């Protein structure tokens, strides 16, 4: 009985130990499984976070490309080919290489003046002589004579075992607006420099031109009290009056051009007969022409009504006639007009004076420009004529040959 009891107790104890061992093993397996699942979960979470970052990075990358209107590209250096990966430029006239486009094809699509420089820069990059690339060039627009500006950056992204480039990545963007702004700034600077030059020329010319008649006026006036002869006094008075008119004309010219350009003087439209006004101008200058020079008119019809600013028109004709009288020493000066066409009329003054060299035909309309520095005048007359004509919706032009004379004409709406 005792032996049987011991056997029973021993068997029961063994069973309990076995149960505990199995339970312990299951507990250990549960703990291991738990930590393994945690590790897998952490790894999955990390991968999901990484995917989210990549997705976010791609979105930001695409946003930057769109915002900057960039295109991205890469060069296969061994194949010498270029491929555009993304293109967010908004214009549809941009150069886009087809698959298999070579670097030579890319360079050929540029304006010829830029090709040699760009080809050299690309060779330096692809052959490893330089690590980066930055160039501005002009790309031709297909089927036109136009081009657009592009700015490109690139760098080497992969190399072979010897360190030579295998792949180059880069970006390009259109910079037409920036180039237009740069051009506008350069033009503004040039205008400012020209304005400074004109101010200096104005001071120099005005000081000379005003001093000349003023000296004559002061000199003759100081001598006048000592002159007793009537003829001599009359001659001095005439010289004083003549220089007074010259001085007044210079001041009037400056005032006229200042008023017109400031926009303070408005057009005063008046209807009048062109023939009568031109005859009056010719009669006024007949006595001022040099000996041997005849003044006459040539009208295509007996009367020509016209409506424009009479004061400015008269000022223009006065300057053109004064110019012809000044430079014509022999021959004739003819004032006339052509029959109106398309509601416009051309009034002209033709002389047989010394003429103007071809390179000076447009420069004579610049302020203070004088073909002959020895001829009196401030160099403002023709500039005033063109400025006034512009303000009246017209223009002043010239034809001339050296030694044969000149023909100035003003074209105005009627």
C-alpha positions in Angstrom: 0.0 0.0 0.0 2.8 2.3 1.0 4.6 1.5 -2.2 1.6 2.2 -4.2 1.0 5.5 -2.5 4.6 6.6 -3.1 4.2 5.7 -6.8 1.0 7.6 -7.0 2.5 10.7 -5.3 5.6 10.5 -7.5 3.5 10.3 -10.6 1.3 13.3 -9.5 4.4 15.4 -8.7 5.9 14.6 -12.1 2.7 15.6 -13.8 2.7 19.0 -12.0 6.3 19.6 -13.0 5.5 18.8 -16.6 2.6 21.2 -16.5 4.8 23.9 -15.0 7.5 23.3 -17.6 5.0 23.5 -20.4 3.5 26.6 -19.0 6.9 28.2 -18.6 7.7 27.4 -22.2 4.5 28.8 -23.4 5.1 31.9 -21.3 8.5 32.4 -22.8 7.2 31.8 -26.3 4.5 34.4 -25.6 7.1 36.9 -24.4 9.3 36.3 -27.4 6.3 36.5 -29.8 5.2 39.8 -28.1 8.6 41.4 -28.5 9.0 40.1 -32.0 5.6 41.6 -32.9 6.6 44.9 -31.3 9.8 44.9 -33.3 8.0 44.1 -36.5 5.4 46.8 -35.7 8.1 49.4 -35.1 9.8 48.4 -38.3 6.5 48.8 -40.2 5.9 52.1 -38.6 9.3 53.3 -39.5 8.8 52.2 -43.1 5.4 53.9 -43.2 7.0 57.1 -41.8 9.8 56.8 -44.4 7.2 56.4 -47.2 5.3 59.4 -45.9 8.5 61.5 -45.9 9.3 60.3 -49.4 5.8 61.2 -50.5 6.0 64.5 -48.8 9.4 65.1 -50.3 8.1 64.3 -53.8 5.1 66.7 -53.3 7.4 69.5 -52.1 9.9 68.8 -54.9 7.1 68.9 -57.5 5.7 72.0 -55.9 9.1 73.8 -56.1 9.5 72.8 -59.7 6.0 74.1 -60.6 6.5 77.3 -58.6 9.9 78.0 -60.2 8.6 76.9 -63.6 11.6 74.6 -64.0 12.4 71.7 -66.2 14.7 69.0 -65.0 16.9 66.9 -67.3 19.8 64.5 -67.2 22.7 63.7 -69.6 23.9 60.2 -70.3 27.5 61.0 -70.7 28.7 57.8 -72.5 25.8 58.1 -75.0 26.1 62.0 -75.2 22.3 62.2 -75.1 20.0 64.5 -73.0 16.6 63.6 -71.6 14.0 65.9 -70.0 12.6 64.2 -66.9 10.1 66.9 -65.8 9.0 70.1 -67.5 6.9 72.7 -65.7 7.6 75.6 -68.1 4.3 77.2 -69.1 5.1 78.2 -72.6 4.5 75.7 -75.4 7.2 77.1 -77.7 10.1 75.9 -75.5 12.6 73.4 -76.9 11.9 69.9 -75.7 14.3 67.1 -76.8 12.9 63.9 -78.2 14.3 60.6 -77.0 17.8 60.1 -78.3 18.5 63.8 -78.7 22.2 64.4 -78.6 24.1 67.3 -77.1 25.0 68.4 -80.6 21.2 68.6 -81.3 20.7 70.7 -78.2 23.5 73.1 -79.1 22.2 73.4 -82.6 18.8 74.6 -81.2 20.5 77.6 -79.7 21.2 81.0 -81.3 24.4 80.7 -83.3 26.2 83.3 -81.2 25.8 81.2 -78.1 26.7 77.8 -79.5 30.5 77.7 -79.2 30.4 78.9 -75.6 27.7 76.4 -74.5 29.4 73.5 -76.4 32.7 74.3 -74.5 30.9 74.4 -71.1 29.2 71.1 -71.7 32.4 69.4 -72.8 34.2 70.7 -69.7 31.4 69.2 -67.5 31.1 65.8 -69.3 34.8 65.3 -69.5 35.3 66.0 -65.8 37.2 69.2 -66.1 34.5 71.0 -64.1 32.0 69.7 -61.5 29.2 72.1 -62.2 27.6 74.1 -65.0 25.8 77.5 -65.1 25.0 79.2 -68.4 22.6 81.6 -69.9 21.7 81.1 -73.6 19.1 81.9 -76.2 17.0 79.1 -77.7 15.5 79.3 -81.1 11.7 79.1 -81.4 10.8 76.6 -84.1 9.6 78.0 -87.4 10.2 81.6 -86.4 13.1 84.1 -86.3 12.5 84.6 -82.6 14.3 83.2 -79.6 13.8 83.0 -75.8 16.3 83.2 -72.9 17.0 80.2 -70.7 19.2 79.8 -67.6 20.6 76.3 -66.8 22.4 74.7 -63.8 23.9 71.2 -63.8 26.2 69.0 -61.8 27.7 65.5 -62.0 25.5 62.9 -60.2 27.4 59.7 -61.0 31.0 58.7 -61.9 32.8 55.6 -63.0 35.6 53.9 -61.1 38.1 56.3 -62.5 36.1 59.3 -61.4 34.9 60.3 -64.8 31.2 61.5 -65.1 28.6 59.0 -66.1 25.5 61.0 -65.5 24.8 64.7 -65.2 21.6 66.2 -63.8 20.4 69.7 -64.3 17.6 72.3 -64.4 16.6 75.0 -66.8 14.1 77.9 -66.6 13.0 80.7 -69.0 14.2 84.1 -68.0 12.6 86.3 -70.7 11.0 88.6 -68.1 14.2 89.1 -66.2 16.1 89.8 -69.4 13.4 92.3 -70.4 13.8 94.0 -67.0 17.6 94.1 -67.4 17.2 95.7 -70.8 14.8 98.2 -69.4 17.2 99.1 -66.6 20.1 99.4 -69.1 18.0 101.7 -71.3 17.0 103.7 -68.2 20.6 104.1 -67.2 21.5 105.1 -70.8 18.7 107.7 -70.7 19.9 109.0 -67.4 23.5 109.3 -68.7 22.2 110.9 -71.9 20.2 113.3 -69.8 23.3 114.3 -67.9 25.1 114.7 -71.1 22.3 116.9 -72.5 22.3 119.0 -69.4 26.0 119.6 -69.7 25.6 120.4 -73.4 22.7 122.7 -72.6 24.7 124.7 -70.1 27.7 124.9 -72.5 25.6 125.9 -75.5 23.3 128.3 -73.7 26.2 130.0 -72.0 27.8 130.5 -75.4 24.7 131.4 -77.4 23.3 133.8 -74.8 26.6 135.5 -74.2 27.1 136.2 -78.0 24.1 138.5 -78.5 24.3 139.8 -75.0 27.8 141.0 -75.5 26.8 142.7 -78.7 23.9 144.4 -77.0 26.0 145.6 -74.0 28.9 146.7 -76.3 26.8 148.6 -78.8 24.7 150.1 -76.0 27.7 151.4 -74.2 29.1 153.0 -77.4 25.7 154.5 -78.5 25.9 157.6 -76.3 29.2 158.6 -77.8 28.0 158.3 -81.4 26.9 161.6 -82.9 26.2 160.7 -86.6 22.6 159.8 -87.4 23.5 157.1 -89.8 26.0 155.5 -87.4 23.5 155.7 -84.6 20.8 154.1 -86.7 23.2 151.3 -87.7 24.1 150.6 -84.0 20.4 150.6 -83.0 19.6 148.1 -85.8 22.4 145.9 -84.6 21.2 146.1 -81.0 17.6 145.3 -82.1 18.9 142.4 -84.2 20.8 140.9 -81.3 17.8 141.5 -79.0 15.8 139.3 -81.4 18.4 136.7 -81.4 18.5 136.6 -77.6 14.7 136.5 -77.5 14.6 133.7 -80.0 17.0 131.6 -77.9 14.9 132.1 -74.8 11.7 131.4 -76.7 13.2 128.1 -78.0 14.1 126.9 -74.6 10.7 127.9 -73.2 8.8 126.2 -76.1 10.5 122.9 -75.8 10.2 122.9 -72.0 6.4 123.6 -72.2 5.7 121.0 -74.8 7.7 118.2 -73.0 6.1 119.0 -69.7 2.6 118.7 -71.2 1.6 122.1 -69.8 0.8 123.6 -73.1 -2.3 122.2 -74.8 -3.1 122.2 -78.5 -5.3 125.1 -79.7 -6.9 123.9 -82.9 -7.6 126.6 -85.5 -9.0 126.4 -89.1 -7.0 128.6 -91.6 -5.9 128.7 -95.2 -2.5 127.1 -95.6 -1.6 129.3 -98.6 -2.1 132.5 -96.7 0.0 131.4 -93.8 2.9 130.2 -96.0 2.9 133.3 -98.1 3.1 135.5 -94.9 6.1 133.4 -93.7 7.9 133.7 -97.0 7.2 137.5 -97.1 8.6 137.9 -93.6 11.9 136.1 -94.5 12.3 137.6 -98.0 14.4 140.4 -96.6 16.5 138.1 -94.4 17.8 135.9 -97.2 21.4 136.4 -98.3 22.0 138.4 -101.4 21.4 136.4 -104.6 19.0 134.0 -102.9 15.4 134.0 -104.0 12.4 133.0 -101.9 9.2 131.7 -103.6 6.2 129.5 -103.1 4.9 126.5 -105.0 1.2 125.5 -104.3 -0.7 122.8 -106.1 -4.0 124.7 -105.7 -5.3 128.2 -105.0 -6.5 127.4 -101.5 -6.0 124.7 -98.9 -8.0 124.7 -95.7 -6.4 123.0 -92.7 -7.2 122.6 -89.0 -4.3 122.4 -86.6 -2.5 124.4 -83.9 -1.7 127.6 -85.8 0.9 128.8 -83.3 2.9 125.6 -83.3 2.6 125.3 -87.1 3.9 128.8 -87.6 6.7 128.1 -85.1 7.7 125.0 -87.1 7.7 126.9 -90.5 9.7 129.8 -88.9 12.4 127.4 -87.8 12.5 125.6 -91.1 12.7 128.8 -93.1 15.3 130.3 -90.7 17.4 127.1 -91.2 17.2 127.3 -95.0 18.1 131.0 -95.0 21.1 130.4 -92.6 22.7 127.7 -94.8 21.8 128.9 -98.3 24.3 131.4 -99.8 23.1 131.2 -103.4 20.3 129.8 -105.5 16.8 129.6 -104.1 14.5 128.6 -101.3 11.0 127.3 -102.2 8.1 126.8 -99.8 5.2 124.5 -100.8 3.1 121.5 -100.1 1.8 118.4 -101.8 -1.8 117.6 -102.5 -3.4 116.0 -99.3 -3.6 112.2 -99.2 -5.3 110.0 -96.6 -6.3 113.1 -94.6 -2.6 114.1 -94.2 -0.6 116.8 -95.9 3.1 117.4 -96.4 4.4 121.0 -96.2 8.0 121.4 -97.3 10.9 123.9 -97.5 13.5 123.1 -100.2 16.8 125.0 -100.6 20.0 124.9 -102.6 22.2 125.3 -99.6 25.3 123.3 -98.5 23.4 120.1 -97.7 23.8 117.5 -95.0 26.0 114.4 -94.9 24.1 111.1 -94.8 25.4 110.2 -91.3 23.9 113.5 -89.9 20.4 113.3 -91.4 18.8 112.1 -88.2 21.3 113.7 -85.8 20.2 117.2 -87.0 17.0 116.6 -85.0 18.9 116.0 -81.8 19.1 118.8 -79.2 22.2 121.0 -79.5 23.6 119.0 -82.5 25.2 121.4 -85.0 26.5 120.3 -88.4 28.7 123.4 -88.5 29.9 124.7 -85.2 30.9 128.0 -86.8 27.3 128.8 -87.8 25.5 130.7 -85.0 22.6 128.9 -83.3 21.9 126.8 -80.2 21.1 123.6 -82.1 17.5 123.5 -80.8 15.5 124.6 -83.8 15.0 121.3 -85.6 14.5 119.4 -82.4 11.7 121.8 -81.5 10.2 121.3 -84.9 10.0 117.6 -84.5 8.8 117.8 -80.9 6.0 120.2 -82.0 5.1 118.0 -85.0 4.8 115.0 -82.7 2.5 116.8 -80.4 0.3 117.6 -83.4 0.2 114.0 -84.6 2.7 114.5 -87.3 6.4 114.3 -88.0 9.3 116.2 -89.5 11.8 114.6 -92.0 14.6 115.5 -94.2 16.2 114.6 -97.5 19.6 116.1 -98.4 22.8 115.8 -100.4 26.1 117.5 -99.7 26.6 120.5 -102.0 23.1 120.1 -103.5 20.8 121.4 -100.8 18.1 120.0 -98.5 14.4 119.4 -98.3 12.7 119.5 -94.9 9.0 118.6 -94.7 6.4 118.5 -92.0 3.6 116.0 -92.3 0.4 116.8 -90.4 -3.2 115.6 -90.3 -5.6 118.1 -91.8 
